[in-house]
Amino acid sequence: MLLGAHGCLWEELIKRKVSVMACHDRFNKIIEMPYIVILLFFLCSCSPQRSQFDFPNVEQGNVDKIFETFVSIPLEMEKRGDMIFVSDFKGDSLLWCYNLNDSNNVKRLLPRGEGPDEFLSPVQFFLSDTTMFVYNRWHFWGKEYGFDSNKLSMKPLSTTVHYSTDIDMIYPLAENHWIASGRFEDCRFLIMDDKGNIVYRGGDYPDYNEGEEDIPNFPKFMFHQSMFGFNRLTSRLVSVTSHVFELWKYSDGKLSLYKRELLSPYKYKYGAGEEWASAVADENTETGVKRIYATQNNIYMLYDSNTPQMYRDKKDIFNSEIWVFDWDGKPIRKIKTDSRLICFCIDEKGEYIYCMLNAPEPSIGKIKL
């Protein structure tokens, strides 16, 4: 069974203030132009009313620090047994494996580099009981590995799968199919087979602000970057952006929208050119959802109520919250933490939230669930 954390690297690294041309070599040709005329469009509209979710349970969740780590910039987390796996954006190893019972028991996987059996940042990783799939996001290839959870070793099982350079994030669905988000002119999502072949194009972006439906897809993708989860029992896909919560029905290799909810109001300004786009949140727009984690029972969202202006003025006073929904989109509970979380994963059986936080160095912590 594949479950996992999923998050937007853009938000951690650039806070929506850098265009795509700074993120990959495919935009290097822009630098060769004698000049660039940047037209910046402002999305001016009335702020939509905030969705009033009535969480039946609102609780305080205090973080217990377990130990500090060697992780530089944490991206995603996963737990298997007593092991915590944390992907790293900057380190010499892009995946750290920590034994919760022994902080000195550390294993490093996915060595950073450009040689054989080396990887370039950032990566997504998807664990099952016996396999690991690794996707090099900005280098557009993935591969499946056999994974020994006892020895914490891996060996290639498949040939390298190459993806379109317009793809940003991927996530496994059923029947050896994958969902992908990215820069697509005619749709929001792609569905691919296990060879990377595109078998479906569809989906649309939220348009809660007046005039947003007229914005090109590329800037909308920059702002509404999707974090995914999938429920195999109900064949439902969850897609969460910073401010919008969606459930999609997956049937016969196609997607249809089941529910779309506004989590908090947003406004943004955007710029767009032939080969680039940018999207910058309004200074009074809450940061919103930073990560999600989906199990077969619930959908968990890591929410940040601070705004860009609060961060700039050093008045960011709100700690992280965990919002919990079921797979019908019903709000279940809200957990107000006493810390700023970077990423997290859920152990429902053990009834703990495991998280990464700066305390003061990147550390593993846990919250009673």
Secondary structure, 3 states (H helix, E strand, C coil): CCCEEEECHHHHHHCCCCCHHHCCHHHHHHHHCCCCCCCEEECCCCCCCCCCCCCCEEEEECCEEEEECCCCCEEEEEEECCEEEEEECCCCEEEEEEECCEEEEEEEEEEECCCCCCECCCEEEEECCCEEEEEECCCCEEEEEEEECCCCEEEECCCCEECCCCEEEEEECCCCCEEEEECCCCCCEEEECCCCCEEEEECCCCCCCCCHHHCCHHHHHHHCCCEEEEECCCCEEEEECCCEEEEEEEECCEEEEEEEEECCCCCEEEEECCCCEEEEECCCCCCEEEEEEECCCEEEEEEECCCHHHHHCCCCCCCCEEEEEECCCCEEEEEEECCCEEEEEEECCCCEEEEEEECCCEEEEEEEC
